[in-house]
Amino acid sequence: MKVLFIISTDDGETIYNAMRLANVGVDKGDEVSVFMLGKGVTYEKSGSKEYNVMGQMDKFEGDFYV
């Protein structure tokens, strides 16, 4: 299946959960793309101890567009 995630928020919890779901899709063999839009382009600053955004980003092996 082909899946596209569009992330347009800088909320760390939302980005973390979207990327976690994207990673599940990749692990299951889906063709997953993530597009960061608007405030989403600041994802590097959105993480916290509780929501390791960059850990999920580093794990992601699909197409990624900013």
Secondary structure, DSSP 8 states (H G I E B T S, - for coil): -EEEEEE----HHHHHHHHHHHHHHHHTT-EEEEEE-GGGGGGGGS--SSS-HHHHHHH--SEEE-
